[in-house]
Amino acid sequence: MTSSTADSVGARQATLNLNGDLKIYSGTFIAPPLGSGKGTIVFRRTGIQTVVSSISGNSFQGNLDYRIESSSTVSLGNSVLSNTTGMLHVKGKIQLGSSDPGGAIQLVNQGNIYIPGPRIFEDESIVEYNGTSPQWIGDGHPSGSGITFIGNNPSEIALTQDVIADDFLVQQGTIRADLY
């Protein structure tokens, strides 16, 4: 999926349709830079797909889009989805484990998501906070209606902003609204 410029073939575009886990223990996944093409990772398996990557956000680089299909659950734990340019499109479920005090989803490169481009959460998508240490709802948490919020943390999840949710489910732990 590597390309530095458009050539006689044209702009490079490659899609990784993933039916299993995505684990980058060491190294980097490089997509073409903006202007010369794009890479896309599509999580499409029914059930849980685990991502293991650097918590520093440097496992993925380039113009890279992520798409989580409606039947898929992407479990990040403390791992990070990142890119230089590109977007995140969630149709299914994303599980977040980051205990960053600014939140698991922030507008800056912190928490579980280091994606400067658009972040689209479709109706019926699910955002689950399932870390094992205290977690916070950050300023990047999706604000549209039609999204289900799940709190599944044996410790606690603190609200640092208003939350709009179609459904609000607490499977375990404590939701703290008194700190906001």
C-alpha positions as a Markdown table, in Angstrom:
| # | Residue | x | y | z |
|---|---|---|---|---|
| 1 | Met | 0.0 | 0.0 | 0.0 |
| 2 | Thr | 3.0 | 2.3 | -0.3 |
| 3 | Ser | 3.3 | 5.1 | -2.9 |
| 4 | Ser | 4.9 | 8.5 | -2.8 |
| 5 | Thr | 3.5 | 10.1 | -6.0 |
| 6 | Ala | 1.1 | 9.4 | -8.8 |
| 7 | Asp | 2.9 | 7.6 | -11.7 |
| 8 | Ser | 2.0 | 6.2 | -15.1 |
| 9 | Val | -0.5 | 3.9 | -13.3 |
| 10 | Gly | -2.1 | 7.0 | -11.7 |
| 11 | Ala | -3.1 | 7.6 | -8.1 |
| 12 | Arg | -2.7 | 4.5 | -5.9 |
| 13 | Gln | -5.7 | 3.2 | -4.1 |
| 14 | Ala | -5.8 | 0.0 | -2.1 |
| 15 | Thr | -8.3 | -1.5 | 0.2 |
| 16 | Leu | -7.6 | -4.0 | 3.0 |
| 17 | Asn | -10.9 | -5.9 | 3.6 |
| 18 | Leu | -10.2 | -7.4 | 7.0 |
| 19 | Asn | -12.0 | -10.4 | 8.3 |
| 20 | Gly | -9.7 | -11.0 | 11.3 |
| 21 | Asp | -7.7 | -9.0 | 13.7 |
| 22 | Leu | -5.2 | -6.1 | 12.9 |
| 23 | Lys | -2.0 | -6.4 | 15.0 |
| 24 | Ile | 1.1 | -4.3 | 14.4 |
| 25 | Tyr | 3.5 | -5.2 | 17.2 |
| 26 | Ser | 6.4 | -3.4 | 15.6 |
| 27 | Gly | 6.6 | -1.4 | 12.5 |
| 28 | Thr | 4.4 | 0.9 | 10.5 |
| 29 | Phe | 1.5 | 0.5 | 8.1 |
| 30 | Ile | 2.0 | 3.1 | 5.4 |
| 31 | Ala | -0.6 | 4.4 | 3.0 |
| 32 | Pro | 0.0 | 6.8 | 0.1 |
| 33 | Pro | 0.4 | 10.5 | 1.1 |
| 34 | Leu | -2.5 | 12.9 | 0.2 |
| 35 | Gly | -2.6 | 13.6 | -3.5 |
| 36 | Ser | -1.0 | 10.4 | -4.7 |
| 37 | Gly | -3.7 | 8.0 | -3.6 |
| 38 | Lys | -5.4 | 6.5 | -0.6 |
| 39 | Gly | -5.6 | 3.4 | 1.5 |
| 40 | Thr | -8.7 | 2.0 | 3.2 |
| 41 | Ile | -9.0 | -0.6 | 6.0 |
| 42 | Val | -12.4 | -2.1 | 6.2 |
| 43 | Phe | -13.4 | -4.1 | 9.3 |
| 44 | Arg | -16.0 | -6.4 | 8.0 |
| 45 | Arg | -16.2 | -9.6 | 10.1 |
| 46 | Thr | -19.3 | -10.3 | 12.1 |
| 47 | Gly | -18.2 | -10.2 | 15.7 |
| 48 | Ile | -15.1 | -8.7 | 17.4 |
| 49 | Gln | -12.0 | -7.7 | 15.6 |
| 50 | Thr | -9.1 | -6.7 | 17.8 |
| 51 | Val | -6.6 | -4.0 | 17.0 |
| 52 | Val | -3.2 | -4.0 | 18.6 |
| 53 | Ser | -1.0 | -1.0 | 17.7 |
| 54 | Ser | 1.3 | 1.5 | 19.3 |
| 55 | Ile | -0.3 | 3.7 | 21.9 |
| 56 | Ser | 1.9 | 6.6 | 20.6 |
| 57 | Gly | -0.2 | 6.7 | 17.4 |
| 58 | Asn | 2.7 | 6.0 | 15.0 |
| 59 | Ser | 1.6 | 2.5 | 13.7 |
| 60 | Phe | -0.4 | 4.0 | 10.8 |
| 61 | Gln | 0.7 | 6.8 | 8.4 |
| 62 | Gly | -0.5 | 8.4 | 5.2 |
| 63 | Asn | -3.9 | 9.0 | 3.6 |
| 64 | Leu | -5.8 | 6.2 | 5.2 |
| 65 | Asp | -9.5 | 5.7 | 5.8 |
| 66 | Tyr | -11.0 | 3.3 | 8.3 |
| 67 | Arg | -14.5 | 1.8 | 8.0 |
| 68 | Ile | -16.2 | -0.3 | 10.6 |
| 69 | Glu | -19.1 | -2.2 | 8.9 |
| 70 | Ser | -22.5 | -2.5 | 10.7 |
| 71 | Ser | -21.9 | -6.2 | 11.6 |
| 72 | Ser | -18.4 | -5.5 | 13.0 |
| 73 | Thr | -17.1 | -4.7 | 16.5 |
| 74 | Val | -13.6 | -3.2 | 16.6 |
| 75 | Ser | -12.0 | -3.5 | 20.0 |
| 76 | Leu | -9.1 | -1.1 | 20.6 |
| 77 | Gly | -8.2 | -1.7 | 24.2 |
| 78 | Asn | -5.4 | 0.9 | 24.7 |
| 79 | Ser | -4.4 | 0.8 | 21.0 |
| 80 | Val | -4.7 | 3.8 | 18.7 |
| 81 | Leu | -6.2 | 4.1 | 15.2 |
| 82 | Ser | -4.2 | 6.9 | 13.4 |
| 83 | Asn | -3.4 | 8.4 | 10.1 |
| 84 | Thr | -1.8 | 11.5 | 8.6 |
| 85 | Thr | -5.0 | 12.3 | 6.5 |
| 86 | Gly | -8.1 | 10.4 | 6.0 |
| 87 | Met | -11.3 | 9.5 | 8.0 |
| 88 | Leu | -13.0 | 7.2 | 10.4 |
| 89 | His | -16.5 | 5.9 | 9.4 |
| 90 | Val | -18.3 | 3.8 | 12.1 |
| 91 | Lys | -21.4 | 1.9 | 11.1 |
| 92 | Gly | -20.9 | -0.9 | 13.7 |
| 93 | Lys | -19.5 | -0.9 | 17.2 |
| 94 | Ile | -16.2 | 0.6 | 18.4 |
| 95 | Gln | -14.9 | -0.4 | 21.9 |
| 96 | Leu | -12.5 | 2.0 | 23.6 |
| 97 | Gly | -10.2 | 1.3 | 26.5 |
| 98 | Ser | -8.1 | 4.5 | 26.7 |
| 99 | Ser | -7.8 | 6.0 | 30.2 |
| 100 | Asp | -6.5 | 9.3 | 28.9 |
| 101 | Pro | -8.0 | 12.0 | 31.2 |
| 102 | Gly | -9.0 | 14.0 | 28.1 |
| 103 | Gly | -11.2 | 11.1 | 26.9 |
| 104 | Ala | -10.9 | 8.1 | 24.7 |
| 105 | Ile | -12.1 | 10.2 | 21.8 |
| 106 | Gln | -10.8 | 13.7 | 21.6 |
| 107 | Leu | -10.5 | 16.4 | 19.0 |
| 108 | Val | -6.7 | 16.3 | 19.3 |
| 109 | Asn | -4.4 | 13.3 | 18.9 |
| 110 | Gln | -4.9 | 11.7 | 22.3 |
| 111 | Gly | -6.9 | 8.7 | 23.6 |
| 112 | Asn | -7.8 | 5.9 | 21.1 |
| 113 | Ile | -8.3 | 8.0 | 18.0 |
| 114 | Tyr | -5.6 | 10.0 | 16.3 |
| 115 | Ile | -7.5 | 10.9 | 13.1 |
| 116 | Pro | -7.4 | 14.6 | 12.1 |
| 117 | Gly | -10.0 | 14.1 | 9.3 |
| 118 | Pro | -13.8 | 13.5 | 9.5 |
| 119 | Arg | -15.1 | 11.0 | 12.0 |
| 120 | Ile | -18.5 | 9.8 | 11.0 |
| 121 | Phe | -20.7 | 7.8 | 13.3 |
| 122 | Glu | -23.8 | 6.6 | 11.5 |
| 123 | Asp | -27.3 | 6.0 | 13.1 |
| 124 | Glu | -27.3 | 2.7 | 14.9 |
| 125 | Ser | -23.6 | 2.8 | 15.5 |
| 126 | Ile | -22.4 | 1.9 | 19.0 |
| 127 | Val | -19.6 | 3.5 | 21.1 |
| 128 | Glu | -18.6 | 1.3 | 24.1 |
| 129 | Tyr | -16.3 | 2.4 | 26.8 |
| 130 | Asn | -14.9 | -0.8 | 28.1 |
| 131 | Gly | -11.5 | 0.0 | 29.7 |
| 132 | Thr | -10.5 | -1.5 | 33.1 |
| 133 | Ser | -9.3 | 1.9 | 34.6 |
| 134 | Pro | -11.3 | 5.1 | 35.0 |
| 135 | Gln | -12.3 | 6.6 | 31.6 |
| 136 | Trp | -13.6 | 10.0 | 30.5 |
| 137 | Ile | -16.0 | 11.1 | 27.8 |
| 138 | Gly | -13.9 | 13.6 | 25.8 |
| 139 | Asp | -14.7 | 16.4 | 23.4 |
| 140 | Gly | -14.5 | 14.1 | 20.4 |
| 141 | His | -17.3 | 11.8 | 21.5 |
| 142 | Pro | -19.9 | 11.8 | 18.7 |
| 143 | Ser | -22.8 | 14.2 | 19.4 |
| 144 | Gly | -25.4 | 13.0 | 16.9 |
| 145 | Ser | -28.6 | 11.2 | 17.8 |
| 146 | Gly | -29.0 | 7.6 | 16.7 |
| 147 | Ile | -25.8 | 6.5 | 18.4 |
| 148 | Thr | -25.9 | 4.0 | 21.3 |
| 149 | Phe | -23.6 | 4.7 | 24.3 |
| 150 | Ile | -22.4 | 1.7 | 26.4 |
| 151 | Gly | -20.6 | 2.0 | 29.7 |
| 152 | Asn | -18.9 | -1.4 | 30.4 |
| 153 | Asn | -16.1 | -0.5 | 32.7 |
| 154 | Pro | -15.7 | -2.1 | 36.1 |
| 155 | Ser | -14.3 | 1.1 | 37.4 |
| 156 | Glu | -15.9 | 4.4 | 36.4 |
| 157 | Ile | -16.6 | 6.6 | 33.4 |
| 158 | Ala | -16.8 | 10.3 | 33.9 |
| 159 | Leu | -18.7 | 12.7 | 31.7 |
| 160 | Thr | -16.7 | 15.8 | 30.7 |
| 161 | Gln | -19.3 | 17.0 | 28.3 |
| 162 | Asp | -22.9 | 16.6 | 27.3 |
| 163 | Val | -23.8 | 13.3 | 25.7 |
| 164 | Ile | -26.5 | 12.7 | 23.1 |
| 165 | Ala | -27.5 | 9.1 | 22.7 |
| 166 | Asp | -30.2 | 7.0 | 21.2 |
| 167 | Asp | -29.7 | 4.4 | 23.9 |
| 168 | Phe | -27.6 | 4.8 | 27.1 |
| 169 | Leu | -26.7 | 1.5 | 28.6 |
| 170 | Val | -24.6 | 0.8 | 31.7 |
| 171 | Gln | -23.5 | -2.8 | 31.8 |
| 172 | Gln | -21.1 | -2.4 | 34.7 |
| 173 | Gly | -19.3 | 0.3 | 36.7 |
| 174 | Thr | -20.3 | 3.8 | 37.6 |
| 175 | Ile | -21.1 | 6.8 | 35.4 |
| 176 | Arg | -20.0 | 10.0 | 37.0 |
| 177 | Ala | -21.8 | 13.1 | 36.0 |
| 178 | Asp | -20.9 | 15.0 | 39.2 |
| 179 | Leu | -17.4 | 15.9 | 38.0 |
| 180 | Tyr | -18.6 | 17.9 | 34.9 |
